[in-house]
């Protein structure tokens, strides 16, 4: 019953670009709950990256960029609908944009049928 209720609530929340999680206090490294927490833990452990790759950029990953301001960024996304967002990111942070997608074989394809873009995520 509890699992079904949790699934139903999250399915409803997802329609609004939200995810609901049980709160777990951040008392150990295994309970990192956000991109910011993960980035800060990586820096605390000595990560000093010269270049950061953000694959599937969409509207961006602000916590990643803010955590590694001194790094250069390679932003990769196949959807031209995010060109303005990515251009805005590159006005603030040093980097390049690659309009491409990853695949298990060489070639080209056309992405069509975008239903909606909510909170920086595309639903196709």
N, C-alpha and C positions, 0 to 999 in steps of 0.2 A: 504494500500500500504506500509506504513512505517513498519508495523509488518511483512509483507511478506518479505521485503528486509532484515530486521534484522534476520529473521529466515534463509533465504538463505545464508547470509554472515556467520552466526554462524555454519550452517551445513557444509559449505566449510571449515571453520577454524578448526572444530572438527576433520577433517581428519588428521590434523597435530598436534593434541593434544592441540589445543588452544581454548580458550573461549574469546569472545569479549563482554565487558560490557561498558555501558555509564559511564564516570567518574563522581563520586559524591564526592566532598571534604568531608573529615572526620571531620565534625564539631560537631557531636553528636554520642552517643553510638550506635544508631540505624543504622548508616551508616558504620559500620565496614566492610571492604572489603576484608580482607585477614586473613589467619590463624594467622599470627603474630599479627595483630590488635586485634583479639579476645583474644588471649593468654595474650597480654599486658593489655587489659582491665580487664580480669579476675584477673590477679595479682594485678592490681591497686585497685580492689574491695576487695582484701584480700584473694584470693584463694591461698592456700599453700598446694598443694596436695602431699601426701607421695608416692602415686602410681598412675600412669597414664596408662590407657588402650588405645592402638591404634589398633582398630579392622579393618581388611582389610589393613594391613600395606603396602603391595606391595613394592615399592621402598622407602617407608618411608615418614615421615611428619617432615622434618627438623625444621620448625618453632616451632612446638610443643616441640621437644626435646630441642632445644636451649632455649626456654622460660622457661622450667622447668628442667634445668640441674641437680638440686639437687634431683629430684624425681627418683623413680624406675619405669621402664617401663615394661608393659606386652604387648608384640607384638603378635597379632593373625592374621594369614593368612593361608588359606588352600592350596595355590598354591606353590609347591616346586620350581617353576621357580624363586621365589624371595628369596630363601634360602641364596644366596651369599650377596644380598643387606641387608638382615636382620642381617646376621652375621657381616657385616661391621658396622652396627648401634650399635650392642651390644659390639663391640670393643671400642666404644667411650662412650656409655651411659650404666649405670647399669640397667640390666633387664633380662627378660626371653622371649623365643620365644615359642609359642604354635602353632603347625601346625594343625589347626582345622577350622571348619566352623560352623556357627550357623544355626539352623533349628527349625521348630515348632514341630519336633518329633525326637525320638531317632533312631539311626541307622547309617549306613555308605553309602557312594556313591562314585562314581568315577567321577572326573571332567575331561572331555575330550573335544577336539575340540577347543583349544585356537587358535584363528585366528591370533592375534597379541598382542604384548605388546608395547605400546607407552607411553613414558614419565611416566612410572610407573603405567600405568593403563592397565588392561587386558581386551580385547574384546573377548568374547566367542561366 
